[in-house]
Amino acid sequence: MKDELKVNSLPRPTTEELFYGSAPKKRLNQWLATGICGNDISSSCLYVSAIAAVFAGVLAPVILLAVVLLLYLYKKVYTEVVEALPLNGGTYNCLLNSTSKFAAALAACMTILSYIATAVISSKTAVEYMHSIYPKFRVIEGTILILGIFAILAIIGITESAVVALTIFIFHISTLTIFCVLGFVSMPFDFHIFKNNLVTLPAGNDLLLAVCLGFSAALLGISGFESSANFVEEQDVGVFRKTLRNMLITVAIFNPLISVLSLNLLPMEEIIANKDHLLSDMAHLMGGNAFKLVIVIDAAAVLSGAVLTSFVGVTGLVQRMALDQCLPQFLLKKNRRGTSHRIIITFFLLCSSILLVTRGSLLSLAGVYTISFLGVMTLFGIGNILLKLRRKELKRTYRAGWMTIIIAIIATTLGILGNVAIDYKNLLYFMHYFIPTVLLVVIMYLRIPILRGLLQVLNNLMTRILLWRTTVIDQITSIIEQKVILFARGGDLSRLNTAFNYIMNNESSRSVVVLHLYNHPEYNKEKDLAESLKILHEIFPLLKTQLVVREGKFGAEIINEISNEFRVPVNNIFIGAPEEKHSFSIQELGGVRVIF
């Protein structure tokens, strides 16, 4: 433990700040937070109207409204879970507090892949727009340049980078508003183009197929909605719910409206033919080359802003996973500005390498992108159900209805199946990237068996190199002896058995400090706890337990005191679900884990 602290210690933030948690000095308000996650989801208007028209034809606006309805359902799902567990990590944090750490880590792998695909696709598409105006601007080099610029912004700090994101978002929304106004002015009064497009409406089984495939493809229009949950700790109190509302309003207004305008300005054949740059062609029709240039600049800017969303979201997620020992600890090191530069640089290098390996052909990443973010949202809905069933006592500010959750899960699941049906290679591309990512988490999760296997090899083949053997034994011992703290309200054997079983199945540590607090002598359950621990020692002989009984009141202050006294990170302190009667919230406790 001492070696681990030495490696990760820094002048600023201190080791205590790194391990035991400290709230950021500056938190994001509603608009700064919306600027970060809003660019990602609002950039969908650049392509989703055309994509929906390719499959659903003239029904594209109806399909996009159905997608908005689905987003409304997921707004309820995300609000309940994130406000109950307001910690970074999104789906990972939801599943971590309702099921096993390994299941949560698998969901996090999907999220990481989604962010990689978002960053690479958005940056390359932005460069493609600029390339259409300045052909000398090289695509691959320009894409890496954009990734590098936003990596630097992320390293500078989230507050400063959020200002850039908000500036881009405001410019984008203003441009879209002008675009829609000019679109209505340019529409023919007799609606003859729209009437001609109605002729292409399919019938019978073809209509049903068009609706299903159109809905599946149009779900790309809500990608980015999950981003806000991954940096909720950097947001001010009450801001998260507002970011969801703002993203929903943006999608609900502009995506169906732009689809309606396209059907009234262009024949269906032209919409499909120009699907890669539909808005720039419509802009040329509305305002000539000058307005087309404005749309191209706006597209490049907002797509670049989506890159920043990826950097911010993945930083919060990876940092949380590293704290929970699902990823290497060296990623936790912070610079003097308090940002996790190692995570940001690693993400930049990974995105650049994938871009170079694919040589700019992003068809494979498009498949990864679609399945990843739909999988993340589906798993979040499932996590909501598990939270309702397993953490009934957890204090909530909002509750999503059962039908809301079930319908949302079914819809995104069908969306995944629909995208596989559109092109089965999407699933293959997803697995090509998903499997290696999962392997890294599996290696971290099974590092003790791996180290033991390595120890056996060293014992059999290298018995003379005692130094190596000693090092491995020390490494195993340091992991096993790292303490975790379990707050116990009383000696209830069933609850303690549930907690010990969770520790055995999910934690590498085999040293448990059972801490009991009482605020009046009559509530002292020391004798009951001692008897229960004797029984549990027979059930869990590998666990080394230490009973600590103190007079005091449970809350954020005692959490910090215990964390510092025992040198145990806050995320390794486990509690039962807080009840409605408690005055504190999960967020105030600094990242403790609810395990029973």
C-alpha positions as CSV (number, residue, x, y, z in Angstrom):
1,M,0.0,0.0,0.0
2,K,2.9,2.4,0.8
3,D,4.5,1.7,-2.5
4,E,1.2,2.4,-4.3
5,L,0.8,5.7,-2.4
6,K,4.3,6.7,-3.3
7,V,3.8,6.0,-7.0
8,N,0.6,7.9,-7.3
9,S,1.5,10.9,-5.0
10,L,1.8,14.3,-6.5
11,P,2.3,17.9,-5.2
12,R,-1.2,18.7,-6.4
13,P,-3.6,17.1,-6.1
14,T,-2.4,15.3,-3.0
15,T,-2.5,11.5,-2.5
16,E,-5.4,12.0,-0.1
17,E,-7.3,14.0,-2.7
18,L,-6.7,11.3,-5.3
19,F,-7.7,8.3,-3.2
20,Y,-10.2,9.7,-0.6
21,G,-12.0,12.0,-2.9
22,S,-12.5,15.7,-3.0
23,A,-15.1,17.8,-4.8
24,P,-13.9,19.9,-7.7
25,K,-13.4,23.5,-6.9
26,K,-15.3,24.6,-10.0
27,R,-18.5,22.8,-11.0
28,L,-20.3,23.2,-14.3
29,N,-23.6,25.1,-14.5
30,Q,-26.5,24.1,-16.7
31,W,-25.2,25.7,-19.9
32,L,-21.6,24.7,-19.6
33,A,-22.6,21.1,-19.0
34,T,-25.1,21.2,-21.8
35,G,-22.4,22.6,-24.1
36,I,-20.2,19.5,-23.5
37,C,-22.8,16.8,-24.0
38,G,-25.1,18.9,-26.3
39,N,-22.7,19.1,-29.2
40,D,-22.6,15.3,-29.6
41,I,-26.4,14.8,-29.7
42,S,-27.2,18.0,-31.6
43,S,-24.7,17.1,-34.4
44,S,-27.0,14.2,-35.3
45,C,-29.1,16.7,-37.4
46,L,-26.3,16.7,-39.9
47,Y,-27.0,13.1,-41.0
48,V,-30.0,11.5,-39.2
49,S,-32.7,13.1,-41.4
50,A,-31.1,11.6,-44.5
51,I,-30.5,8.3,-42.8
52,A,-34.2,8.0,-41.8
53,A,-35.3,9.0,-45.3
54,V,-33.1,6.2,-46.9
55,F,-35.1,3.5,-45.0
56,A,-38.4,5.1,-44.2
57,G,-38.9,7.5,-47.1
58,V,-41.5,10.2,-46.5
59,L,-42.2,8.7,-43.0
60,A,-38.8,10.0,-41.8
61,P,-40.3,12.8,-39.7
62,V,-42.7,10.4,-38.0
63,I,-39.8,8.0,-37.3
64,L,-37.7,10.8,-35.8
65,L,-40.6,11.8,-33.6
66,A,-40.8,8.2,-32.4
67,V,-37.1,8.4,-31.5
68,V,-37.8,11.6,-29.6
69,L,-40.5,9.7,-27.6
70,L,-37.9,7.0,-26.8
71,L,-35.5,9.6,-25.7
72,Y,-38.2,11.0,-23.4
73,L,-38.5,7.6,-21.8
74,Y,-34.8,7.3,-21.2
75,K,-34.7,10.7,-19.7
76,K,-36.8,9.3,-16.9
77,V,-34.6,6.3,-16.6
78,Y,-31.4,8.3,-16.4
79,T,-32.9,10.8,-14.0
80,E,-33.8,8.2,-11.4
81,V,-30.5,6.3,-11.5
82,V,-28.1,9.2,-11.7
83,E,-29.8,11.4,-9.1
84,A,-29.9,8.3,-6.7
85,L,-26.2,7.6,-7.5
86,P,-24.7,10.9,-8.6
87,L,-21.2,9.6,-9.4
88,N,-19.2,9.5,-12.6
89,G,-19.4,6.3,-14.7
90,G,-22.9,6.2,-16.2
91,T,-23.9,2.7,-16.9
92,Y,-20.8,1.4,-15.1
93,N,-21.7,3.2,-11.9
94,C,-25.3,2.0,-12.1
95,L,-24.4,-1.7,-12.5
96,L,-21.5,-1.4,-10.0
97,N,-24.0,-0.5,-7.3
98,S,-26.7,-3.0,-8.3
99,T,-24.8,-6.1,-9.5
100,S,-21.2,-7.4,-9.7
101,K,-18.1,-5.4,-10.5
102,F,-17.3,-7.6,-13.5
103,A,-20.7,-7.1,-15.1
104,A,-20.3,-3.3,-14.6
105,A,-16.8,-3.4,-16.2
106,L,-18.2,-5.2,-19.3
107,A,-20.8,-2.4,-19.7
108,A,-18.0,0.2,-19.3
109,C,-16.1,-1.5,-22.1
110,M,-19.0,-0.7,-24.4
111,T,-19.0,2.9,-23.2
112,I,-15.3,3.3,-23.9
113,L,-15.8,1.9,-27.4
114,S,-18.6,4.3,-28.0
115,Y,-16.4,7.2,-27.0
116,I,-13.6,6.0,-29.2
117,A,-15.9,5.7,-32.2
118,T,-17.5,9.0,-31.4
119,A,-14.2,10.9,-31.3
120,V,-12.8,9.3,-34.5
121,I,-15.9,9.5,-36.6
122,S,-16.8,13.1,-35.5
123,S,-13.3,14.4,-36.0
124,K,-12.9,12.8,-39.4
125,T,-16.4,13.9,-40.6
126,A,-15.5,17.5,-39.5
127,V,-12.3,17.3,-41.5
128,E,-14.3,15.9,-44.5
129,Y,-16.6,19.0,-44.4
130,M,-13.6,21.3,-44.3
131,H,-11.9,19.3,-47.1
132,S,-15.0,19.9,-49.3
133,I,-14.1,23.7,-49.2
134,Y,-10.3,23.4,-48.9
135,P,-9.2,20.3,-50.9
136,K,-5.6,20.8,-49.9
137,F,-6.5,20.1,-46.2
138,R,-5.4,16.5,-45.8
139,V,-8.0,14.3,-44.1
140,I,-5.9,11.9,-41.9
141,E,-3.5,14.5,-40.7
142,G,-6.3,17.0,-40.1
143,T,-8.2,14.4,-38.1
144,I,-5.3,13.7,-35.8
145,L,-4.8,17.5,-35.4
146,I,-8.4,18.0,-34.2
147,L,-8.0,15.0,-31.8
148,G,-4.8,16.6,-30.5
149,I,-6.4,20.1,-30.1
150,F,-9.2,18.8,-28.0
151,A,-6.9,16.5,-26.0
152,I,-5.0,19.7,-25.0
153,L,-8.3,21.4,-24.1
154,A,-9.2,18.5,-21.9
155,I,-5.8,18.5,-20.2
156,I,-6.1,22.3,-19.5
157,G,-9.3,21.7,-17.5
158,I,-13.0,20.8,-17.8
159,T,-14.2,24.3,-17.0
160,E,-12.1,26.0,-19.6
161,S,-12.9,23.4,-22.2
162,A,-16.6,23.6,-21.4
163,V,-16.5,27.3,-22.4
164,V,-15.2,26.3,-25.8
165,A,-17.9,23.6,-26.1
166,L,-20.7,26.0,-25.1
167,T,-19.5,28.6,-27.7
168,I,-19.7,25.9,-30.4
169,F,-23.1,24.8,-29.1
170,I,-24.6,28.3,-29.2
171,F,-23.2,28.9,-32.7
172,H,-24.7,25.6,-33.8
173,I,-28.1,26.2,-32.4
174,S,-28.2,29.7,-33.9
175,T,-27.2,28.4,-37.3
176,L,-29.8,25.7,-37.2
177,T,-32.5,28.3,-36.3
178,I,-31.5,30.5,-39.3
179,F,-31.4,27.3,-41.4
180,C,-35.0,26.4,-40.4
181,V,-36.4,29.9,-40.9
182,L,-34.8,30.1,-44.4
183,G,-36.1,26.6,-45.1
184,F,-39.7,27.6,-44.5
185,V,-39.3,30.7,-46.6
186,S,-37.9,28.7,-49.4
187,M,-40.6,26.0,-49.4
188,P,-42.9,26.0,-52.4
189,F,-46.4,27.3,-51.6
190,D,-48.2,24.5,-53.4
191,F,-46.1,21.7,-51.7
192,H,-45.7,20.0,-55.0
193,I,-42.3,18.5,-54.0
194,F,-43.7,16.9,-50.9
195,K,-46.7,15.6,-52.8
196,N,-44.4,13.9,-55.3
197,N,-42.4,12.4,-52.4
198,L,-45.6,10.9,-51.0
199,V,-45.8,8.7,-54.1
200,T,-42.7,6.8,-52.8
201,L,-44.5,5.7,-49.6
202,P,-44.2,1.9,-49.4
203,A,-47.3,-0.2,-48.6
204,G,-48.1,-3.5,-46.8
205,N,-45.2,-5.5,-45.4
206,D,-42.7,-3.1,-47.1
207,L,-44.2,-0.3,-45.0
208,L,-43.7,-2.2,-41.8
209,L,-40.1,-3.1,-42.7
210,A,-39.4,0.5,-43.7
211,V,-40.6,1.7,-40.3
212,C,-38.6,-0.9,-38.4
213,L,-35.4,-0.3,-40.2
214,G,-35.9,3.4,-40.3
215,F,-36.4,3.5,-36.6
216,S,-33.3,1.4,-36.0
217,A,-31.1,3.6,-38.2
218,A,-32.5,6.8,-36.8
219,L,-31.5,5.9,-33.3
220,L,-28.1,7.3,-34.3
221,G,-29.8,10.6,-33.7
222,I,-29.8,10.1,-29.9
223,S,-26.1,9.1,-29.6
224,G,-24.5,11.3,-26.9
225,F,-27.5,11.3,-24.6
226,E,-25.6,9.0,-22.3
227,S,-22.6,11.3,-22.0
228,S,-23.8,13.6,-19.2
229,A,-24.0,10.7,-16.8
230,N,-20.3,10.1,-17.1
231,F,-19.2,13.5,-15.7
232,V,-22.1,14.2,-13.3
233,E,-19.6,14.8,-10.4
234,E,-18.3,17.8,-12.3
235,Q,-21.8,19.3,-12.6
236,D,-23.4,21.5,-10.0
237,V,-26.3,20.3,-7.9
238,G,-29.5,19.9,-10.0
239,V,-27.7,20.4,-13.3
240,F,-27.8,16.8,-14.6
241,R,-31.6,16.7,-15.0
242,K,-31.5,20.0,-16.9
243,T,-28.8,18.7,-19.3
244,L,-31.1,15.8,-20.2
245,R,-34.0,18.2,-20.7
246,N,-32.0,20.5,-22.9
247,M,-30.7,17.7,-25.1
248,L,-34.3,16.3,-25.4
249,I,-35.6,19.7,-26.5
250,T,-32.8,20.2,-29.1
251,V,-33.4,16.8,-30.7
252,A,-37.2,17.1,-30.5
253,I,-37.2,20.4,-32.4
254,F,-34.5,20.2,-35.0
255,N,-34.4,16.6,-36.2
256,P,-38.0,16.2,-37.2
257,L,-38.2,19.8,-38.5
258,I,-35.1,19.5,-40.7
259,S,-36.6,16.2,-42.1
260,V,-39.8,18.0,-42.9
261,L,-37.9,20.8,-44.7
262,S,-35.8,18.3,-46.7
263,L,-39.0,16.5,-48.0
264,N,-40.5,19.9,-49.1
265,L,-37.3,21.2,-50.8
266,L,-35.8,18.1,-52.4
267,P,-37.1,15.1,-54.3
268,M,-36.5,11.8,-52.4
269,E,-33.9,10.7,-55.0
270,E,-31.8,13.8,-54.3
271,I,-32.1,13.3,-50.5
272,I,-30.8,9.8,-50.7
273,A,-28.1,10.7,-53.2
274,N,-26.8,13.6,-51.0
275,K,-27.3,11.9,-47.7
276,D,-23.6,12.5,-46.7
277,H,-24.0,16.2,-46.9
278,L,-27.7,16.9,-47.1
279,L,-27.7,20.1,-45.1
280,S,-25.0,21.8,-47.1
281,D,-27.0,21.0,-50.3
282,M,-30.2,22.4,-48.7
283,A,-28.3,25.5,-47.6
284,H,-27.1,26.1,-51.1
285,L,-30.7,25.9,-52.3
286,M,-31.8,28.4,-49.6
287,G,-29.0,30.9,-49.6
288,G,-26.4,30.1,-52.2
289,N,-22.7,29.4,-51.7
290,A,-22.3,31.9,-48.8
291,F,-24.9,30.1,-46.7
292,K,-23.5,26.7,-47.7
293,L,-20.1,27.9,-46.4
294,V,-21.8,28.8,-43.0
295,I,-23.3,25.4,-42.7
296,V,-20.1,23.6,-43.5
297,I,-18.2,25.7,-40.9
298,D,-21.0,24.9,-38.4
299,A,-20.8,21.2,-39.2
300,A,-17.1,21.1,-38.7
301,A,-17.3,23.0,-35.4
302,V,-20.1,21.0,-33.8
303,L,-18.6,17.7,-34.9
304,S,-15.3,18.9,-33.3
305,G,-17.3,19.7,-30.2
306,A,-18.5,16.1,-30.1
307,V,-14.8,15.1,-29.8
308,L,-14.5,17.1,-26.6
309,T,-17.6,15.3,-25.3
310,S,-15.7,12.0,-25.8
311,F,-12.6,13.2,-24.0
312,V,-14.6,14.5,-21.0
313,G,-16.8,11.5,-20.8
314,V,-14.1,8.8,-21.1
315,T,-11.9,10.6,-18.5
316,G,-14.6,10.5,-15.8
317,L,-15.4,6.8,-16.7
318,V,-11.8,5.5,-16.8
319,Q,-10.9,7.4,-13.6
320,R,-13.8,5.7,-11.8
321,M,-12.8,2.3,-13.2
322,A,-9.2,2.8,-12.1
323,L,-10.2,3.8,-8.6
324,D,-12.2,0.5,-8.5
325,Q,-9.1,-1.4,-9.8
326,C,-10.8,-2.4,-13.0
327,L,-8.0,-0.6,-14.9
328,P,-4.3,0.1,-14.1
329,Q,-3.7,2.5,-11.2
330,F,-1.1,4.5,-13.1
331,L,-4.0,6.2,-15.0
332,L,-5.1,8.0,-11.8
333,K,-2.1,10.3,-11.7
334,K,-3.1,14.0,-12.1
335,N,-1.2,17.1,-13.2
336,R,-1.0,20.4,-11.4
337,R,-4.3,21.5,-13.0
338,G,-6.0,18.6,-11.4
339,T,-6.8,16.8,-14.7
340,S,-6.0,13.1,-15.5
341,H,-3.6,13.7,-18.3
342,R,-2.5,10.1,-18.6
343,I,-6.1,9.0,-19.4
344,I,-6.5,11.8,-21.9
345,I,-3.2,11.1,-23.7
346,T,-3.9,7.4,-23.8
347,F,-7.3,8.0,-25.3
348,F,-5.8,10.4,-27.9
349,L,-3.1,7.8,-28.9
350,L,-5.7,5.0,-29.1
351,C,-8.0,7.1,-31.3
352,S,-5.1,8.1,-33.6
353,S,-3.8,4.6,-33.9
354,I,-7.3,3.2,-34.8
355,L,-7.6,6.0,-37.4
356,L,-4.2,5.0,-38.9
357,V,-4.9,1.3,-38.8
358,T,-8.3,1.7,-40.7
359,R,-6.6,4.2,-43.0
360,G,-9.5,6.5,-42.7
361,S,-12.1,4.0,-43.7
362,L,-14.5,4.3,-40.8
363,L,-17.2,1.7,-41.9
364,S,-16.1,-0.7,-39.1
365,L,-16.1,2.1,-36.5
366,A,-19.6,3.1,-37.6
367,G,-20.8,-0.4,-36.6
368,V,-19.0,-0.2,-33.3
369,Y,-20.5,3.2,-32.7
370,T,-24.1,2.1,-33.3
371,I,-24.1,-1.1,-31.3
372,S,-22.0,0.3,-28.5
373,F,-24.1,3.3,-27.5
374,L,-27.4,1.4,-28.0
375,G,-26.0,-1.4,-25.8
376,V,-24.9,1.2,-23.2
377,M,-28.4,2.7,-23.0
378,T,-30.1,-0.8,-22.9
379,L,-27.8,-1.9,-20.1
380,F,-28.6,1.4,-18.2
381,G,-32.2,0.5,-18.4
382,I,-31.5,-3.0,-17.1
383,G,-29.4,-1.4,-14.3
384,N,-32.4,0.7,-13.3
385,I,-34.5,-2.5,-12.9
386,L,-31.8,-4.1,-10.8
387,L,-31.6,-1.0,-8.7
388,K,-35.3,-1.1,-8.0
389,L,-35.2,-4.8,-7.1
390,R,-32.0,-4.9,-5.1
391,R,-31.7,-1.4,-3.6
392,K,-35.2,-0.6,-2.7
393,E,-34.2,1.4,0.3
394,L,-31.9,3.7,-1.7
395,K,-33.0,7.3,-1.4
396,R,-34.3,8.7,-4.7
397,T,-35.5,12.1,-5.9
398,Y,-37.4,10.6,-8.9
399,R,-38.8,7.2,-9.8
400,A,-39.3,6.0,-13.4
401,G,-42.3,3.8,-14.0
402,W,-41.9,0.1,-14.8
403,M,-43.6,0.4,-18.1
404,T,-41.4,3.3,-19.0
405,I,-38.2,1.3,-18.3
406,I,-39.5,-1.9,-20.0
407,I,-40.6,-0.1,-23.2
408,A,-37.3,1.8,-23.4
409,I,-35.2,-1.4,-23.0
410,I,-37.3,-3.2,-25.7
411,A,-37.0,-0.3,-28.1
412,T,-33.2,0.0,-27.9
413,T,-32.8,-3.8,-28.0
414,L,-34.9,-3.9,-31.2
415,G,-32.7,-1.0,-32.4
416,I,-29.6,-3.1,-32.0
417,L,-31.2,-6.1,-33.8
418,G,-32.4,-3.7,-36.5
419,N,-28.9,-2.4,-37.1
420,V,-27.5,-5.9,-37.3
421,A,-30.2,-6.7,-39.8
422,I,-29.3,-3.6,-41.9
423,D,-25.7,-4.9,-42.1
424,Y,-24.6,-8.0,-40.1
425,K,-21.0,-6.8,-40.5
426,N,-21.8,-4.2,-37.8
427,L,-21.8,-6.9,-35.2
428,L,-18.6,-8.4,-36.5
429,Y,-16.8,-5.0,-36.4
430,F,-18.1,-4.4,-32.9
431,M,-16.7,-7.8,-31.7
432,H,-13.3,-7.0,-33.2
433,Y,-12.9,-4.0,-30.9
434,F,-15.0,-5.2,-28.0
435,I,-13.1,-8.5,-27.3
436,P,-9.7,-6.9,-26.9
437,T,-11.1,-4.2,-24.6
438,V,-12.8,-6.8,-22.4
439,L,-9.6,-8.8,-22.3
440,L,-7.8,-5.9,-20.5
441,V,-10.5,-5.8,-17.9
442,V,-10.5,-9.6,-17.5
443,I,-6.7,-9.4,-16.9
444,M,-7.2,-6.8,-14.2
445,Y,-10.1,-8.7,-12.7
446,L,-8.1,-12.0,-12.6
447,R,-4.8,-10.5,-11.7
448,I,-4.4,-12.5,-8.4
449,P,-5.0,-15.9,-10.2
450,I,-2.6,-14.8,-12.9
451,L,0.0,-13.8,-10.3
452,R,-0.4,-17.1,-8.6
453,G,0.0,-18.9,-11.8
454,L,3.1,-16.9,-12.5
455,L,4.3,-17.8,-9.0
456,Q,3.9,-21.5,-9.8
457,V,5.9,-21.1,-13.0
458,L,8.6,-19.3,-11.1
459,N,8.7,-22.0,-8.4
460,N,9.0,-24.8,-11.0
461,L,11.3,-23.2,-13.5
462,M,13.2,-20.4,-11.7
463,T,13.6,-21.6,-8.1
464,R,17.1,-20.1,-8.0
465,I,15.8,-16.6,-8.7
466,L,14.4,-16.0,-5.2
467,L,14.1,-12.2,-5.7
468,W,11.5,-12.7,-8.4
469,R,9.6,-15.1,-6.3
470,T,9.6,-12.8,-3.3
471,T,8.4,-9.8,-5.4
472,V,5.4,-11.7,-6.7
473,I,4.5,-13.0,-3.2
474,D,4.8,-9.4,-1.9
475,Q,2.5,-8.2,-4.7
476,I,-0.1,-10.8,-3.9
477,T,0.1,-10.1,-0.2
478,S,-0.2,-6.3,-0.7
479,I,-3.3,-6.8,-2.7
480,I,-4.9,-9.3,-0.3
481,E,-4.0,-7.3,2.8
482,Q,-5.4,-4.0,1.5
483,K,-8.3,-3.2,3.8
484,V,-11.9,-2.5,3.0
485,I,-14.3,-1.0,5.5
486,L,-17.8,-2.3,6.0
487,F,-20.2,-0.1,8.0
488,A,-22.6,-2.4,9.9
489,R,-25.8,-1.0,11.5
490,G,-26.2,-4.0,13.7
491,G,-25.5,-7.8,14.0
492,D,-28.1,-9.0,11.4
493,L,-26.4,-12.2,10.2
494,S,-28.3,-12.2,6.9
495,R,-27.2,-8.7,5.9
496,L,-23.6,-9.3,7.0
497,N,-23.5,-12.6,5.0
498,T,-24.7,-10.7,1.9
499,A,-22.0,-8.1,2.4
500,F,-19.2,-10.7,3.0
501,N,-20.3,-12.7,0.0
502,Y,-20.2,-9.5,-2.2
503,I,-16.6,-8.8,-1.0
504,M,-15.5,-12.4,-1.7
505,N,-16.9,-12.3,-5.2
506,N,-15.9,-8.8,-6.2
507,E,-12.9,-7.6,-4.3
508,S,-9.3,-8.8,-4.2
509,S,-8.9,-7.7,-0.6
510,R,-9.3,-10.3,2.1
511,S,-9.0,-7.9,5.1
512,V,-12.3,-6.4,6.3
513,V,-12.8,-3.8,9.0
514,V,-16.3,-4.1,10.3
515,L,-17.2,-0.7,11.8
516,H,-20.2,-0.1,14.0
517,L,-21.3,3.4,15.0
518,Y,-23.9,4.1,17.7
519,N,-25.2,7.4,19.0
520,H,-26.5,6.1,22.3
521,P,-25.3,3.2,24.6
522,E,-28.6,1.3,24.1
523,Y,-27.9,1.1,20.4
524,N,-24.5,-0.5,20.9
525,K,-24.7,-3.8,19.0
526,E,-21.1,-4.9,19.8
527,K,-22.1,-8.3,21.3
528,D,-24.4,-9.1,18.5
529,L,-21.8,-8.2,15.9
530,A,-19.1,-10.3,17.6
531,E,-21.4,-13.4,17.7
532,S,-22.3,-12.9,14.0
533,L,-18.7,-12.5,13.0
534,K,-17.7,-15.7,14.7
535,I,-20.3,-17.5,12.6
536,L,-19.2,-15.7,9.4
537,H,-15.5,-16.7,10.1
538,E,-16.6,-20.3,9.7
539,I,-18.3,-19.5,6.4
540,F,-15.6,-17.2,5.0
541,P,-12.3,-18.6,6.5
542,L,-10.3,-16.6,4.0
543,L,-11.5,-13.3,5.2
544,K,-9.6,-11.6,8.0
545,T,-12.0,-9.4,10.0
546,Q,-11.5,-6.6,12.6
547,L,-14.4,-5.3,14.6
548,V,-14.3,-1.6,15.5
549,V,-17.1,-0.1,17.6
550,R,-17.4,3.6,18.3
551,E,-19.8,6.2,19.4
552,G,-20.7,8.6,16.7
553,K,-23.1,9.7,14.0
554,F,-22.8,8.4,10.5
555,G,-22.2,10.9,7.7
556,A,-19.7,12.5,5.3
557,E,-17.5,13.7,8.2
558,I,-17.0,10.3,9.7
559,I,-16.4,8.8,6.3
560,N,-13.4,11.1,5.8
561,E,-12.1,10.5,9.3
562,I,-12.3,6.7,8.9
563,S,-10.8,6.9,5.4
564,N,-7.8,8.9,6.6
565,E,-7.3,6.9,9.8
566,F,-7.3,3.5,8.2
567,R,-5.7,4.7,4.9
568,V,-8.5,3.2,2.9
569,P,-9.9,4.9,-0.2
570,V,-13.4,6.2,0.0
571,N,-14.4,3.9,-2.9
572,N,-13.3,0.9,-0.7
573,I,-15.8,1.8,2.0
574,F,-19.0,-0.2,1.8
575,I,-22.4,0.7,3.2
576,G,-26.0,-0.5,3.2
577,A,-28.5,1.5,1.1
578,P,-29.4,4.8,2.8
579,E,-33.1,5.1,3.7
580,E,-35.5,7.9,3.2
581,K,-35.2,8.9,6.9
582,H,-31.5,9.7,6.5
583,S,-30.6,13.4,5.9
584,F,-27.4,12.7,3.8
585,S,-27.2,11.7,0.1
586,I,-24.9,9.2,-1.6
587,Q,-23.1,12.1,-3.4
588,E,-22.2,13.8,-0.1
589,L,-20.5,10.6,1.1
590,G,-17.7,11.1,-1.5
591,G,-18.0,7.8,-3.5
592,V,-18.8,5.0,-1.0
593,R,-20.3,1.9,-2.5
594,V,-23.7,0.5,-1.7
595,I,-23.5,-3.3,-1.6
596,F,-26.5,-4.4,0.3
